């Protein structure tokens, strides 16, 4: 209960500070923190443990693998959305809707950061990004699969 109160207090402080006239820029929060509100243009960095919790509790969660290495291994249930196709998919409104909650990950940090930035620029307000990507998920014994 104390942890929840601490997280909620920190979240209120971050939101209050973000609205104090500072220029609108993507905000990155610490791993494991969850934002439930509609904070504008936020990248929430989550660790593998937090992602497992989100998978268990968030029915609107969509996990996006932007690595382009789908066949080499991916999180079970993730969408195969290579970075070079992400903007086209968003523009075409095929499967990504701003009303859902998203976690992006890759086999490297740079690609997932670029994907989160693209989604923020395309009217998605809060994007979760898996810190450490696929390797962190595997190290946490997360469920994975490979394409034959």
Order of alpha helices (4+ residues) and beta strands (2+ residues): alpha-beta-beta-alpha-beta-beta-beta-alpha-beta-alpha-beta-alpha-beta
